[in-house]
Amino acid sequence: MDLFAAFFLGLIQGLTEFLPISSTGHLILVEKFFNTFTSLSFDAFIHLGSFFAIVSYFWKDLREIWNYKWFILVSAFPGAIAGFTLEHIVETYLRTPFIVGLGLIIMSIPMILGEIMGKKSSEIKELNFLKAFIIGVFQALALIPGTSRSGITISAGLLLGLKREVSARYSFLAGAPLILGAGLYEGIKLFKSSFIPLDLALVGFFSSGVFSFLAIAFLIPFLKRHSLYPFVIYRILLGLLIIFYFGS
């Protein structure tokens, strides 16, 4: 890996972390197409850039967000347990293009159901611990490459009645503890292994942060006026292309 590859991986991760199209899935595909091998540890570390993008974007709202801190932690809990117990299985068996393609297609179904069945009328103040936990269970599914953490949690919020933009805001906040925890944990492993030089890891981190911020700034206003269907179409077409290309 060189500096450009590290920058480009950070760019891809940053844009796709918050757009509901799967950052992990896109990183795996980029690594396959450009023959650039990294690791789950590198991918998780550059996600730290996304965490700081969340903090930067919502900085003015931190006092209000603090009122929902227990809901956010409840939503993070199932994903944290799943990530800790299933990391080896994910790293060993699921980081393949076929799984990515399948995940992109199958995990578009909750997005479609959210648009069809969701009332899309509730504000974040109408959340409770049960709803927060349900969103957390959905969030744990994001371990499967191709799922999209933001996509699955926004879908859960819609199914629970949240407005699209409110669901997106809560999705980003609910993912922050997981992104921070996984990034720090995997970052320590990454630097201990010396598999990726520090300068390359930092380039990916900063690139991820900048493009994550841009993705958040785009998606929340977008969802005030538009549905998730453009992303669903993209996911299904990309998933079919991946399955056809790598299957053949």
NUNU-583157 format. One record per atom (N, C-alpha, C): residue in three letters; chain; atom name; x, y, z. Coordinates in steps of 0.2 Angstrom, whole numbers. Each point is the difference from the previous one (the first is absolute). Layout:
N
> residu,chaine,atome,east,north,up
> ALA,A,CA,X,Y,Z
...
//
This chain:
248
> residu,chaine,atome,east,north,up
> MET,A,N,4,-6,0
> MET,A,CA,-4,6,0
> MET,A,C,4,6,0
> ASP,A,N,-2,5,-4
> ASP,A,CA,4,7,0
> ASP,A,C,-5,5,3
> LEU,A,N,3,6,0
> LEU,A,CA,-4,6,2
> LEU,A,C,-6,1,-3
> PHE,A,N,0,-1,-7
> PHE,A,CA,-6,1,-4
> PHE,A,C,-6,-5,2
> ALA,A,N,3,-6,0
> ALA,A,CA,-5,-5,2
> ALA,A,C,-3,1,7
> ALA,A,N,4,2,5
> ALA,A,CA,-3,2,6
> ALA,A,C,-5,5,0
> PHE,A,N,2,6,-4
> PHE,A,CA,-5,5,0
> PHE,A,C,-6,-2,-4
> PHE,A,N,0,-4,-5
> PHE,A,CA,-6,-2,-4
> PHE,A,C,-4,-5,5
> LEU,A,N,3,-4,4
> LEU,A,CA,-4,-4,4
> LEU,A,C,-3,4,5
> GLY,A,N,3,5,3
> GLY,A,CA,-3,5,5
> GLY,A,C,-6,3,-4
> LEU,A,N,1,2,-6
> LEU,A,CA,-6,4,-3
> LEU,A,C,-6,-5,-1
> ILE,A,N,2,-6,-2
> ILE,A,CA,-6,-5,-1
> ILE,A,C,-3,-1,6
> GLN,A,N,4,-1,5
> GLN,A,CA,-3,-2,7
> GLN,A,C,-5,6,2
> GLY,A,N,3,6,0
> GLY,A,CA,-3,6,2
> GLY,A,C,-7,1,-3
> LEU,A,N,0,0,-7
> LEU,A,CA,-6,1,-4
> LEU,A,C,-5,-5,2
> THR,A,N,2,-7,0
> THR,A,CA,-5,-5,1
> THR,A,C,-2,-2,7
> GLU,A,N,4,3,5
> GLU,A,CA,-2,-2,7
> GLU,A,C,-7,3,1
> PHE,A,N,-2,6,-2
> PHE,A,CA,-6,3,1
> PHE,A,C,-5,-1,-5
> LEU,A,N,2,0,-6
> LEU,A,CA,-5,-2,-6
> LEU,A,C,-2,-7,1
> PRO,A,N,-6,-2,0
> PRO,A,CA,-2,-7,1
> PRO,A,C,2,-5,-5
> ILE,A,N,6,0,-2
> ILE,A,CA,2,-5,-5
> ILE,A,C,6,-4,2
> SER,A,N,2,-1,7
> SER,A,CA,5,-4,2
> SER,A,C,7,2,-1
> SER,A,N,3,3,6
> SER,A,CA,7,2,-1
> SER,A,C,5,-6,0
> THR,A,N,-2,-5,4
> THR,A,CA,4,-6,0
> THR,A,C,0,-4,-6
> GLY,A,N,-6,0,-3
> GLY,A,CA,0,-4,-7
> GLY,A,C,3,4,-5
> HIS,A,N,0,6,0
> HIS,A,CA,4,4,-5
> HIS,A,C,7,0,1
> LEU,A,N,3,0,6
> LEU,A,CA,7,-1,1
> LEU,A,C,2,-7,-2
> ILE,A,N,-4,-5,1
> ILE,A,CA,2,-7,-2
> ILE,A,C,1,0,-8
> LEU,A,N,-5,3,-3
> LEU,A,CA,0,0,-7
> LEU,A,C,6,4,-3
> VAL,A,N,1,6,3
> VAL,A,CA,6,4,-3
> VAL,A,C,6,-4,1
> GLU,A,N,1,-3,6
> GLU,A,CA,6,-4,1
> GLU,A,C,1,-6,-5
> LYS,A,N,-6,-3,-2
> LYS,A,CA,1,-5,-5
> LYS,A,C,1,2,-7
> PHE,A,N,-3,6,-2
> PHE,A,CA,1,3,-7
> PHE,A,C,7,2,0
> PHE,A,N,3,4,5
> PHE,A,CA,6,3,-1
> PHE,A,C,6,-4,3
> ASN,A,N,-2,-6,2
> ASN,A,CA,5,-5,3
> ASN,A,C,4,3,6
> THR,A,N,-4,4,4
> THR,A,CA,3,3,6
> THR,A,C,-3,-4,6
> PHE,A,N,5,-4,3
> PHE,A,CA,-3,-3,6
> PHE,A,C,1,4,7
> THR,A,N,-5,0,4
> THR,A,CA,1,4,6
> THR,A,C,-2,-5,5
> SER,A,N,-5,1,5
> SER,A,CA,-2,-4,5
> SER,A,C,-6,3,3
> LEU,A,N,-4,-4,4
> LEU,A,CA,-5,2,4
> LEU,A,C,2,6,5
> SER,A,N,6,-1,2
> SER,A,CA,3,5,5
> SER,A,C,1,7,-3
> PHE,A,N,3,0,-6
> PHE,A,CA,1,6,-4
> PHE,A,C,-7,3,-2
> ASP,A,N,-5,-4,-2
> ASP,A,CA,-6,3,-2
> ASP,A,C,-4,3,7
> ALA,A,N,1,-3,5
> ALA,A,CA,-3,2,6
> ALA,A,C,3,6,3
> PHE,A,N,7,1,-1
> PHE,A,CA,4,6,2
> PHE,A,C,-2,6,-3
> ILE,A,N,-1,-1,-7
> ILE,A,CA,-1,6,-4
> ILE,A,C,-8,2,1
> HIS,A,N,-4,-4,3
> HIS,A,CA,-6,2,2
> HIS,A,C,0,5,6
> LEU,A,N,6,1,3
> LEU,A,CA,0,5,5
> LEU,A,C,-1,7,-3
> GLY,A,N,2,1,-6
> GLY,A,CA,-1,6,-3
> GLY,A,C,-7,1,-1
> SER,A,N,-4,-5,-1
> SER,A,CA,-8,1,0
> SER,A,C,-2,2,7
> PHE,A,N,3,-2,5
> PHE,A,CA,-2,2,7
> PHE,A,C,1,7,1
> PHE,A,N,5,2,-2
> PHE,A,CA,2,8,1
> PHE,A,C,-4,4,-4
> ALA,A,N,-2,-3,-6
> ALA,A,CA,-5,4,-4
> ALA,A,C,-7,1,3
> ILE,A,N,-2,-6,3
> ILE,A,CA,-7,1,4
> ILE,A,C,1,5,6
> VAL,A,N,5,0,3
> VAL,A,CA,1,5,6
> VAL,A,C,0,7,-3
> SER,A,N,4,1,-6
> SER,A,CA,0,6,-3
> SER,A,C,-6,3,-2
> TYR,A,N,-4,-4,-4
> TYR,A,CA,-6,2,-3
> TYR,A,C,-5,1,6
> PHE,A,N,-1,-4,5
> PHE,A,CA,-5,1,5
> PHE,A,C,3,4,6
> TRP,A,N,5,4,-1
> TRP,A,CA,3,3,6
> TRP,A,C,-4,5,3
> LYS,A,N,-4,4,-3
> LYS,A,CA,-5,5,2
> LYS,A,C,-6,-3,4
> ASP,A,N,-1,-7,-2
> ASP,A,CA,-6,-3,3
> ASP,A,C,2,-5,6
> LEU,A,N,6,0,2
> LEU,A,CA,3,-5,5
> LEU,A,C,-4,1,7
> ARG,A,N,-2,6,2
> ARG,A,CA,-4,1,6
> ARG,A,C,-7,-4,-1
> GLU,A,N,-3,1,-5
> GLU,A,CA,-7,-4,-2
> GLU,A,C,1,-7,0
> ILE,A,N,6,-2,-4
> ILE,A,CA,1,-7,-1
> ILE,A,C,1,-4,7
> TRP,A,N,3,4,5
> TRP,A,CA,2,-3,6
> TRP,A,C,-6,-3,4
> ASN,A,N,-6,3,-2
> ASN,A,CA,-6,-2,3
> ASN,A,C,-2,-7,-2
> TYR,A,N,3,-2,-6
> TYR,A,CA,-2,-7,-2
> TYR,A,C,6,-5,0
> LYS,A,N,5,2,5
> LYS,A,CA,6,-4,0
> LYS,A,C,-2,-7,2
> TRP,A,N,-5,-2,4
> TRP,A,CA,-1,-7,2
> TRP,A,C,-3,-3,-6
> PHE,A,N,-4,3,-4
> PHE,A,CA,-3,-3,-5
> PHE,A,C,5,-2,-5
> ILE,A,N,5,4,-1
> ILE,A,CA,6,-1,-5
> ILE,A,C,4,-6,2
> LEU,A,N,1,0,7
> LEU,A,CA,4,-6,3
> LEU,A,C,-4,-6,-1
> VAL,A,N,-6,0,1
> VAL,A,CA,-4,-6,-1
> VAL,A,C,0,-3,-7
> SER,A,N,-1,5,-5
> SER,A,CA,1,-2,-7
> SER,A,C,6,-2,-2
> ALA,A,N,6,2,4
> ALA,A,CA,6,-3,-2
> ALA,A,C,2,-6,3
> PHE,A,N,-4,-2,5
> PHE,A,CA,2,-6,4
> PHE,A,C,0,-7,-4
> PRO,A,N,-6,-1,-4
> PRO,A,CA,0,-7,-4
> PRO,A,C,6,0,-5
> GLY,A,N,1,6,-3
> GLY,A,CA,6,0,-5
> GLY,A,C,6,-2,3
> ALA,A,N,1,3,6
> ALA,A,CA,7,-1,3
> ALA,A,C,1,-7,2
> ILE,A,N,-5,-3,3
> ILE,A,CA,0,-7,2
> ILE,A,C,1,-5,-7
> ALA,A,N,-4,2,-5
> ALA,A,CA,1,-4,-6
> ALA,A,C,7,1,-3
> GLY,A,N,3,6,0
> GLY,A,CA,6,1,-3
> GLY,A,C,6,-3,4
> PHE,A,N,-1,0,7
> PHE,A,CA,5,-3,4
> PHE,A,C,0,-8,-1
> THR,A,N,-6,-3,-1
> THR,A,CA,0,-7,0
> THR,A,C,1,-3,-7
> LEU,A,N,-2,4,-5
> LEU,A,CA,0,-3,-7
> LEU,A,C,6,3,-4
> GLU,A,N,4,4,3
> GLU,A,CA,5,3,-4
> GLU,A,C,4,-5,-5
> HIS,A,N,2,-6,3
> HIS,A,CA,4,-5,-3
> HIS,A,C,-4,-3,-6
> ILE,A,N,-6,-1,1
> ILE,A,CA,-4,-3,-5
> ILE,A,C,-1,4,-6
> VAL,A,N,-1,7,2
> VAL,A,CA,-1,5,-6
> VAL,A,C,6,0,-4
> GLU,A,N,6,1,4
> GLU,A,CA,6,1,-3
> GLU,A,C,2,-6,-5
> THR,A,N,-1,-6,3
> THR,A,CA,2,-6,-4
> THR,A,C,-5,-2,-5
> TYR,A,N,-6,0,1
> TYR,A,CA,-5,-3,-5
> TYR,A,C,-4,5,-4
> LEU,A,N,-1,6,2
> LEU,A,CA,-5,5,-3
> LEU,A,C,2,5,-4
> ARG,A,N,7,1,0
> ARG,A,CA,3,6,-4
> ARG,A,C,1,-2,-7
> THR,A,N,-5,-2,-3
> THR,A,CA,1,-2,-7
> THR,A,C,-5,4,-5
> PRO,A,N,2,1,-6
> PRO,A,CA,-5,3,-5
> PRO,A,C,-7,-3,0
> PHE,A,N,0,-6,0
> PHE,A,CA,-7,-3,-1
> PHE,A,C,-4,1,6
> ILE,A,N,2,0,6
> ILE,A,CA,-3,2,6
> ILE,A,C,-2,8,0
> VAL,A,N,4,4,-3
> VAL,A,CA,-1,7,-1
> VAL,A,C,-6,1,-4
> GLY,A,N,0,-4,-6
> GLY,A,CA,-5,1,-5
> GLY,A,C,-7,-2,3
> LEU,A,N,0,-6,3
> LEU,A,CA,-6,-3,3
> LEU,A,C,-3,5,6
> GLY,A,N,5,3,4
> GLY,A,CA,-2,4,5
> GLY,A,C,-3,7,-3
> LEU,A,N,3,2,-5
> LEU,A,CA,-3,6,-3
> LEU,A,C,-7,-1,-2
> ILE,A,N,-2,-6,-3
> ILE,A,CA,-6,-1,-3
> ILE,A,C,-5,-2,6
> ILE,A,N,1,-4,4
> ILE,A,CA,-4,-3,5
> ILE,A,C,-2,6,5
> MET,A,N,6,3,2
> MET,A,CA,-1,6,6
> MET,A,C,-3,6,-3
> SER,A,N,-2,0,-7
> SER,A,CA,-4,5,-2
> SER,A,C,-8,-1,2
> ILE,A,N,-2,-6,1
> ILE,A,CA,-7,-1,2
> ILE,A,C,-2,4,6
> PRO,A,N,4,0,6
> PRO,A,CA,-2,5,5
> PRO,A,C,-1,7,-2
> MET,A,N,4,2,-5
> MET,A,CA,-1,7,-2
> MET,A,C,-6,1,-4
> ILE,A,N,-2,-5,-4
> ILE,A,CA,-6,1,-3
> ILE,A,C,-6,-1,4
> LEU,A,N,0,-4,5
> LEU,A,CA,-5,-1,5
> LEU,A,C,-1,6,4
> GLY,A,N,6,3,2
> GLY,A,CA,-1,7,4
> GLY,A,C,-3,5,-4
> GLU,A,N,1,1,-6
> GLU,A,CA,-3,5,-4
> GLU,A,C,-8,-2,-1
> ILE,A,N,-1,-6,-1
> ILE,A,CA,-7,-2,-1
> ILE,A,C,-5,0,6
> MET,A,N,3,-3,6
> MET,A,CA,-4,-1,6
> MET,A,C,1,6,5
> GLY,A,N,6,3,0
> GLY,A,CA,2,5,5
> GLY,A,C,-5,6,0
> LYS,A,N,-2,3,5
> LYS,A,CA,-5,6,1
> LYS,A,C,4,6,-2
> LYS,A,N,7,0,2
> LYS,A,CA,4,6,-1
> LYS,A,C,-3,6,2
> SER,A,N,-2,0,7
> SER,A,CA,-3,6,3
> SER,A,C,3,2,7
> SER,A,N,4,-5,3
> SER,A,CA,2,1,7
> SER,A,C,7,4,0
> GLU,A,N,0,3,6
> GLU,A,CA,7,4,1
> GLU,A,C,4,-4,5
> ILE,A,N,6,2,1
> ILE,A,CA,5,-4,4
> ILE,A,C,-3,-1,7
> LYS,A,N,-4,5,2
> LYS,A,CA,-2,1,7
> LYS,A,C,-5,-6,2
> GLU,A,N,-3,-3,-6
> GLU,A,CA,-5,-5,1
> GLU,A,C,4,-7,1
> LEU,A,N,6,0,0
> LEU,A,CA,4,-7,1
> LEU,A,C,-1,-2,7
> ASN,A,N,1,-7,1
> ASN,A,CA,0,-3,7
> ASN,A,C,5,-5,0
> PHE,A,N,1,-3,5
> PHE,A,CA,6,-5,1
> PHE,A,C,-2,-6,-5
> LEU,A,N,-6,-2,0
> LEU,A,CA,-1,-6,-5
> LEU,A,C,1,1,-7
> LYS,A,N,-2,6,-2
> LYS,A,CA,2,2,-7
> LYS,A,C,7,1,-1
> ALA,A,N,4,3,5
> ALA,A,CA,7,1,-1
> ALA,A,C,3,-7,0
> PHE,A,N,-2,-5,3
> PHE,A,CA,3,-7,0
> PHE,A,C,-2,-3,-6
> ILE,A,N,-6,1,-3
> ILE,A,CA,-1,-3,-7
> ILE,A,C,4,3,-5
> ILE,A,N,1,6,0
> ILE,A,CA,5,3,-5
> ILE,A,C,7,-3,1
> GLY,A,N,2,-1,6
> GLY,A,CA,6,-3,2
> GLY,A,C,1,-7,-3
> VAL,A,N,-6,-4,0
> VAL,A,CA,0,-7,-2
> VAL,A,C,1,0,-8
> PHE,A,N,-3,5,-3
> PHE,A,CA,1,1,-7
> PHE,A,C,7,2,-2
> GLN,A,N,3,4,4
> GLN,A,CA,7,3,-1
> GLN,A,C,5,-6,1
> ALA,A,N,-2,-5,4
> ALA,A,CA,5,-6,0
> ALA,A,C,1,-3,-6
> LEU,A,N,-6,0,-4
> LEU,A,CA,1,-4,-7
> LEU,A,C,5,3,-5
> ALA,A,N,2,7,2
> ALA,A,CA,5,3,-4
> ALA,A,C,6,-3,-1
> LEU,A,N,2,-5,5
> LEU,A,CA,6,-4,-1
> LEU,A,C,0,-4,-6
> ILE,A,N,-6,-2,-3
> ILE,A,CA,0,-3,-6
> ILE,A,C,2,5,-6
> PRO,A,N,6,-1,-3
> PRO,A,CA,2,4,-6
> PRO,A,C,-5,1,-5
> GLY,A,N,-2,6,-2
> GLY,A,CA,-5,2,-5
> GLY,A,C,-6,2,3
> THR,A,N,-1,0,7
> THR,A,CA,-6,2,3
> THR,A,C,-1,7,1
> SER,A,N,5,4,2
> SER,A,CA,0,7,1
> SER,A,C,-3,1,7
> ARG,A,N,5,3,5
> ARG,A,CA,-3,1,6
> ARG,A,C,-5,6,0
> SER,A,N,2,5,-4
> SER,A,CA,-5,6,0
> SER,A,C,-7,-3,-3
> GLY,A,N,1,-4,-6
> GLY,A,CA,-6,-2,-3
> GLY,A,C,-5,-4,4
> ILE,A,N,3,-5,4
> ILE,A,CA,-4,-4,4
> ILE,A,C,-3,3,6
> THR,A,N,4,5,3
> THR,A,CA,-3,4,6
> THR,A,C,-5,5,-2
> ILE,A,N,1,3,-6
> ILE,A,CA,-5,5,-3
> ILE,A,C,-6,-4,-1
> SER,A,N,0,-6,-3
> SER,A,CA,-6,-4,-2
> SER,A,C,-3,-1,7
> ALA,A,N,3,-2,5
> ALA,A,CA,-3,-2,6
> ALA,A,C,-4,6,3
> GLY,A,N,4,6,0
> GLY,A,CA,-4,6,2
> GLY,A,C,-6,1,-4
> LEU,A,N,0,-1,-6
> LEU,A,CA,-6,1,-4
> LEU,A,C,-6,-4,2
> LEU,A,N,2,-7,1
> LEU,A,CA,-5,-5,2
> LEU,A,C,-3,2,7
> LEU,A,N,4,3,4
> LEU,A,CA,-2,2,6
> LEU,A,C,-4,7,0
> GLY,A,N,-1,3,-6
> GLY,A,CA,-3,6,0
> GLY,A,C,3,7,-1
> LEU,A,N,7,-1,0
> LEU,A,CA,4,7,0
> LEU,A,C,0,3,-7
> LYS,A,N,0,6,0
> LYS,A,CA,1,4,-6
> LYS,A,C,7,-2,-3
> ARG,A,N,0,0,-7
> ARG,A,CA,7,-2,-3
> ARG,A,C,6,4,3
> GLU,A,N,-1,6,0
> GLU,A,CA,6,4,2
> GLU,A,C,2,-1,7
> VAL,A,N,-5,-1,5
> VAL,A,CA,1,-1,7
> VAL,A,C,3,-7,0
> SER,A,N,-3,-5,-3
> SER,A,CA,3,-7,0
> SER,A,C,8,0,-2
> ALA,A,N,1,4,-5
> ALA,A,CA,7,1,-3
> ALA,A,C,4,3,6
> ARG,A,N,-2,5,3
> ARG,A,CA,4,3,5
> ARG,A,C,1,-5,6
> TYR,A,N,-5,-3,2
> TYR,A,CA,1,-5,5
> TYR,A,C,4,-6,-2
> SER,A,N,0,-2,-6
> SER,A,CA,4,-5,-2
> SER,A,C,7,2,0
> PHE,A,N,2,6,-2
> PHE,A,CA,7,2,1
> PHE,A,C,2,0,7
> LEU,A,N,-4,3,5
> LEU,A,CA,2,0,7
> LEU,A,C,0,-7,3
> ALA,A,N,-4,-4,-2
> ALA,A,CA,0,-7,3
> ALA,A,C,6,-4,-2
> GLY,A,N,3,2,-6
> GLY,A,CA,6,-4,-2
> GLY,A,C,6,3,2
> ALA,A,N,0,6,3
> ALA,A,CA,6,3,3
> ALA,A,C,4,-4,5
> PRO,A,N,-4,-2,5
> PRO,A,CA,4,-4,5
> PRO,A,C,3,-6,-3
> LEU,A,N,-3,-4,-5
> LEU,A,CA,3,-6,-3
> LEU,A,C,6,2,-4
> ILE,A,N,-1,6,-4
> ILE,A,CA,6,2,-4
> ILE,A,C,6,2,4
> LEU,A,N,-1,3,5
> LEU,A,CA,5,2,5
> LEU,A,C,3,-6,3
> GLY,A,N,-4,-5,3
> GLY,A,CA,3,-5,3
> GLY,A,C,4,-5,-5
> ALA,A,N,-3,-2,-5
> ALA,A,CA,3,-4,-5
> ALA,A,C,6,3,-3
> GLY,A,N,0,7,-1
> GLY,A,CA,6,3,-3
> GLY,A,C,6,0,5
> LEU,A,N,-1,1,6
> LEU,A,CA,5,0,5
> LEU,A,C,3,-7,1
> TYR,A,N,-5,-4,1
> TYR,A,CA,2,-7,1
> TYR,A,C,4,-3,-6
> GLU,A,N,-2,1,-6
> GLU,A,CA,3,-3,-6
> GLU,A,C,6,4,-1
> GLY,A,N,0,7,1
> GLY,A,CA,6,4,-1
> GLY,A,C,6,-2,4
> ILE,A,N,-1,-2,6
> ILE,A,CA,5,-2,5
> ILE,A,C,3,-7,-3
> LYS,A,N,-4,-4,-2
> LYS,A,CA,2,-7,-4
> LYS,A,C,4,2,-6
> LEU,A,N,-2,5,-4
> LEU,A,CA,3,1,-6
> LEU,A,C,7,3,1
> PHE,A,N,1,4,5
> PHE,A,CA,6,3,1
> PHE,A,C,5,-5,3
> LYS,A,N,-3,-4,4
> LYS,A,CA,5,-5,4
> LYS,A,C,2,-5,-6
> SER,A,N,-4,-1,-5
> SER,A,CA,2,-5,-5
> SER,A,C,5,3,-5
> SER,A,N,0,6,-1
> SER,A,CA,4,4,-4
> SER,A,C,-1,-2,-8
> PHE,A,N,-7,-3,-1
> PHE,A,CA,-1,-2,-6
> PHE,A,C,-1,6,-5
> ILE,A,N,-3,5,2
> ILE,A,CA,-1,7,-3
> ILE,A,C,4,5,3
> PRO,A,N,4,3,-4
> PRO,A,CA,4,6,3
> PRO,A,C,-4,5,3
> LEU,A,N,2,4,5
> LEU,A,CA,-3,5,3
> LEU,A,C,-3,6,-5
> ASP,A,N,5,2,-4
> ASP,A,CA,-2,5,-5
> ASP,A,C,-6,-2,-4
> LEU,A,N,0,-6,-3
> LEU,A,CA,-5,-2,-4
> LEU,A,C,-7,0,4
> ALA,A,N,0,-3,6
> ALA,A,CA,-6,0,4
> ALA,A,C,-2,7,2
> LEU,A,N,4,5,1
> LEU,A,CA,-2,6,1
> LEU,A,C,-3,4,-6
> VAL,A,N,3,-2,-6
> VAL,A,CA,-3,3,-6
> VAL,A,C,-7,-2,-1
> GLY,A,N,-1,-7,1
> GLY,A,CA,-7,-3,0
> GLY,A,C,-5,3,5
> PHE,A,N,3,1,6
> PHE,A,CA,-4,3,5
> PHE,A,C,-3,7,-2
> PHE,A,N,5,5,-2
> PHE,A,CA,-2,6,-1
> PHE,A,C,-5,1,-7
> SER,A,N,2,-4,-4
> SER,A,CA,-4,-1,-6
> SER,A,C,-7,-2,1
> SER,A,N,-1,-5,5
> SER,A,CA,-6,-2,2
> SER,A,C,-4,5,3
> GLY,A,N,3,4,5
> GLY,A,CA,-3,5,4
> GLY,A,C,-3,5,-5
> VAL,A,N,4,3,-5
> VAL,A,CA,-3,5,-4
> VAL,A,C,-6,-2,-4
> PHE,A,N,1,-6,-3
> PHE,A,CA,-6,-2,-5
> PHE,A,C,-6,-3,4
> SER,A,N,1,-2,7
> SER,A,CA,-5,-2,4
> SER,A,C,-4,6,1
> PHE,A,N,3,6,2
> PHE,A,CA,-4,6,2
> PHE,A,C,-4,2,-6
> LEU,A,N,3,0,-6
> LEU,A,CA,-4,2,-6
> LEU,A,C,-6,-5,-2
> ALA,A,N,1,-6,2
> ALA,A,CA,-5,-5,-1
> ALA,A,C,-6,2,5
> ILE,A,N,2,1,6
> ILE,A,CA,-6,2,5
> ILE,A,C,-3,6,-2
> ALA,A,N,4,5,-2
> ALA,A,CA,-3,7,-2
> ALA,A,C,-5,-1,-6
> PHE,A,N,2,-5,-4
> PHE,A,CA,-5,-1,-6
> PHE,A,C,-6,-4,2
> LEU,A,N,1,-5,4
> LEU,A,CA,-6,-5,0
> LEU,A,C,-5,2,4
> ILE,A,N,1,4,6
> ILE,A,CA,-6,2,4
> ILE,A,C,-4,5,-3
> PRO,A,N,2,5,-4
> PRO,A,CA,-4,4,-4
> PRO,A,C,-4,-4,-6
> PHE,A,N,4,-4,-3
> PHE,A,CA,-3,-4,-5
> PHE,A,C,-6,-4,2
> LEU,A,N,0,-3,6
> LEU,A,CA,-5,-4,3
> LEU,A,C,-6,4,2
> LYS,A,N,1,6,1
> LYS,A,CA,-6,4,1
> LYS,A,C,-5,1,-6
> ARG,A,N,3,-1,-6
> ARG,A,CA,-4,1,-6
> ARG,A,C,-1,-7,-4
> HIS,A,N,5,-4,1
> HIS,A,CA,0,-6,-4
> HIS,A,C,0,-7,4
> SER,A,N,-2,-5,-4
> SER,A,CA,0,-7,4
> SER,A,C,6,-3,-1
> LEU,A,N,0,-7,3
> LEU,A,CA,6,-4,-1
> LEU,A,C,1,-4,-6
> TYR,A,N,-5,1,-5
> TYR,A,CA,-1,-4,-6
> TYR,A,C,6,1,-4
> PRO,A,N,3,6,-1
> PRO,A,CA,6,0,-5
> PRO,A,C,6,-4,3
> PHE,A,N,1,-1,6
> PHE,A,CA,5,-4,3
> PHE,A,C,-2,-7,-1
> VAL,A,N,-6,-2,1
> VAL,A,CA,-2,-7,-1
> VAL,A,C,1,-2,-7
> ILE,A,N,-1,4,-5
> ILE,A,CA,1,-1,-7
> ILE,A,C,8,-2,-1
> TYR,A,N,4,5,3
> TYR,A,CA,7,-1,-1
> TYR,A,C,2,-6,3
> ARG,A,N,-2,-2,6
> ARG,A,CA,2,-6,4
> ARG,A,C,-2,-6,-4
> ILE,A,N,-6,0,-3
> ILE,A,CA,-2,-6,-3
> ILE,A,C,4,-1,-7
> LEU,A,N,1,5,-4
> LEU,A,CA,4,0,-6
> LEU,A,C,7,-2,1
> LEU,A,N,3,3,6
> LEU,A,CA,7,-2,1
> LEU,A,C,1,-7,3
> GLY,A,N,-5,-2,4
> GLY,A,CA,0,-7,2
> GLY,A,C,0,-5,-5
> LEU,A,N,-5,1,-5
> LEU,A,CA,0,-4,-6
> LEU,A,C,6,0,-4
> LEU,A,N,3,6,-1
> LEU,A,CA,6,0,-4
> LEU,A,C,6,-4,3
> ILE,A,N,0,1,7
> ILE,A,CA,6,-4,4
> ILE,A,C,-1,-7,-1
> ILE,A,N,-6,-2,1
> ILE,A,CA,-2,-8,0
> ILE,A,C,2,-2,-7
> PHE,A,N,-2,3,-5
> PHE,A,CA,1,-2,-7
> PHE,A,C,7,0,-1
> TYR,A,N,4,6,2
> TYR,A,CA,7,0,-2
> TYR,A,C,4,-5,3
> PHE,A,N,-1,0,7
> PHE,A,CA,5,-5,3
> PHE,A,C,-3,-7,0
> GLY,A,N,-6,-1,-2
> GLY,A,CA,-3,-7,-1
> GLY,A,C,2,-3,-6
> SER,A,N,1,5,-5
> SER,A,CA,2,-3,-7
> SER,A,C,8,0,0
//
